[in-house]
């Protein structure tokens, strides 16, 4: 079963990254079609998260190219202009392993921060979108609470809503359930599965192999910095 239409959203070619003498990525090629869900799996230290962070411009590779359909083709290896990195971030949104919510902001304020401050959308429109998204994941009544008042599973669902509020071309998930207690994992995976069923284009780093097999259109196994 394939939900994809064949049109590539993302093309990664020859991605390389070292930290000191540690060569983390050794030439990664990856393509993500529209509506596709690519799961990156493999042992710890194999480079999965570094690939994901490179797609969002949080990590700057030493070499290779990342191309978004209808957007930037970013060649690494020289000085990469900040506007090209910003263009990568404009088209993708990350859901982090440890939620990364702002503790001093309410749930609603966390969700609208990016649309209002970064994308310069109207506050009224951002609030309306945020309230609809929070209702969708069962958190409408939590909008005025602070992160410390929520369970881990609820915080991660807010993290997903915060990413969706940016209306990205590509959703990135960095082991979204690894920090959760086992009984909370299911509620987060069910939200991700719903997004996959709605043809969101995603790259997912996960250790949940059964889930990867269920939800992914392609599973990419990494080890030692190579596919």
N, C-alpha and C positions, 0 to 999 in steps of 0.2 A: 504494500500500500504506500503510495507516495502522494503527499499533499502539494508537492512543489510543481511550479509551472515551467521549470527549466531556465528561467531568467536568473542570472547570477546577481545577487545583492552584493557579495563580497568575494574578492580574490586576493589570496595571500601567496606571495612568491618568494622563496629563498630567504625566509626570515631568520636572522642570526642575532644572538645576544649572549654576551659574556659578562660575568661579574668577576673582575680580576682574572685569575687563571681558570675560573670555572666556566666552561662553555655550556650554557644552559639550553640554548637553541642552536641547532647545527645546520639549518636550512629547511625550514618548514614551509610546505606548500599545502594550501587549504582553499577550498571553494565552498561557498554557502549559497544555495539557490533561494529564491523568494519562497517563503513559506516553509523552508527547511529547518530542521532542528538537528544541529551537529553536536553530538556529545563527545567531549574529550575525556578519555579515561586513561588510567595508567598509574604506576606507583608514585608515591610522594617524591618530589625532586625531579620528575621527568620533564618539567617545563610547561605543564598545562596552564597554570595560572599566569606565567610570563607571557604566553601567547595571548591569553584573554586580555591582560593589561595592555599589551601592545596594540590590540585592536581599538582600545579606547584612548590611546595616547597617554596612559598613566605610566607606561614604560616606553622608552625610546630604544628601538632595536639598533644594533650596530650595522645591519645591512638588510637588504630585501626590499620588498614593495608591498604596500597595502592599497587596494583599489576598491572604492565603493562605486556601485552603479549610480550614475547621475551625480557623482560628487568627486572627491579628491582621489588622485593617484599620488600616494606619498612614497617617495623614494628615500630610503634611509641609507646612512653611510657618510653623509656630509652633514652640514648644518641644516636642520629641518626648520623652516620658518614656523613661528608660533601659530600663524593663521592656518597652516596645514594641519597642525595638531588639533587646533580648535575645530576644524572642519570634521576631523574624525569623531570628536566628542559630540558634535552636533547631530551625528547620524546614529549614535549608539548610546545605550544607557546601561549602567552596571548595577547588578544586585550583588552585594558583598556578603562574604561569609559571616561577618560579625555585625551585620545590619548597618553600622555606621550612621545611625540617626543622630541628629543634634539633640543632646540631652536637655538643653534649656528651651527647646521649642516644643509646642504641642504637635500632635500627629498631623493636624491640618497644616500647620506652619511648615513642618518638615516637607510635606508633599508639594506645597506651592512655592517653596524657596527657589527651585530651579526654573520653573516656568516664568516666575515674576522677575527674579534678579538676573538670570542668565539669558533667557529667551525674550525678556521684555514684553511678555504678554500682560494683558490687563489683570489686575488682582481679582476682579469680579468673575471674569471668565475662568481663571485658574482655580478659584474656590469652587465654582460650579462643577468643573471637571473633576476636581479632587474629591468632592462629596459623592459624585456618581461612582468613581472608582472605589472609594472606601466602602460604599454600600455593596458594590459587586463582590468584594472579598469578605463581607460580613463584619465590617468594622465601622459602620456609619456612626454608631453610638460612642465610639472611642475618639472622635475627632478632636475633642478638647482635652484629652488626657496627654500625659507626658510619657516618653518611652519607658521610664522606670516603673510605670504603673501597668505595663503590658507584659504578657508572657513572651518567651522567646519566639514562639510561633507567630504571635500577633505582631511583634516587632518586624519579623521577616516579611510578613504580608504587607506591612506598611512600606518596607523597603522595595517590594515589588511594585506597589502602587506609585511610589515616588519615581521609579524608573518609567512606568507607563505614562505618567503625567507629562513626561518630556516628549511624548509622541515620536519615539525613535524609529529608525528603519530597522535596527538590529538590537535585540535584547541580549545582554551578556550576564550569565549567572556563574559566580565563583563559589562552587561547593555550597549552595544555599541552605543545605540542611545539616552540615557537619557540626555546627555549634549548638544544635538543638537536642533537647532530651528526646529519646526514642518515641515517646507517645505524641510528640508534636510534629514529627517529620511528615506524617501523612497529610496534615492540613496544608502544608506548604507545597508538597508535591502535587496535590490535587489542583491548586491554583495554576501551577506551571503546566500541568496537563491540559487544563482548560484553554490556556493561551496557545498551546501547540495545536489544539483542535480548531482554534480560530485562525490558524495560519500565520501567527506571528513568527517572524524569522529569528532564530535563537542559536547562540552557541553556549553550551552548558558544560562546565567542569563538574564532574560528580564522581563519587565512589559508589553511588547506588546503581549497581550494574543492572539489576532487574528493571529498575525504572528507566534507565537509559535504553534498554532493549525495547521497552514498551512505547516510549515517547519519541525516540530519535528517528529521523529519516536516514541518518548516517552516524555510525560510531567510529571514532578515530582513536586508535590506541597509540599512546606515546610512551617512549622509554628512552632514557639517555639523550634527550633533546632532539630526537627524530621521530617521525611517524612510522 
